[in-house]
Amino acid sequence: MSFIKRLFYYLGGVGLGIIILMFFLSGKKTSCDYGPNARTLKFLKSKPLQKSKDLEIELMRYNIDSLDLQSTLDSGEVNFSSSETSNDSPKIYAIEINLEEKGSFEFRYKIKKDSIELISIRPFDP
């Protein structure tokens, strides 16, 4: 079999495979969250968010609204070195983000059984 025929069969199989995948995966919520940062943020977004009254005041002081909190969970960077993820205590994740005109902040989220709790906000210089 000549090289041209083998190339034709190969490209035909790849094209058919792509078409079949597009047919089966269309309309489904599929994602490629393979990295630890993406998996952690996806896990945090899957639970409802709770915050205390003290943190509500701190959010107003820094002029941070609910959209900023959502963007933290959408595009923030998890700082695993300052997160507390040992097995014997509740996990606390530190997420850093630069909010355009408001500055850079570190948000700390505590994992609970059925929700996540925002426990602190801290401005920092990247």
SULGI-V481411 format. One record per helix or strand. SS is the DSSP state (h for helix, s for strand). FROM is the first residue (numbers start at 1). LEN is the number of residues. If there is no record, write none. Layout:
ss:SS from:FROM len:LEN
ss:SS from:FROM len:LEN
This chain:
ss:h from:3 len:23
ss:h from:36 len:10
ss:s from:48 len:4
ss:h from:53 len:9
ss:h from:66 len:10
ss:s from:77 len:8
ss:s from:92 len:8
ss:s from:103 len:9
ss:s from:115 len:9
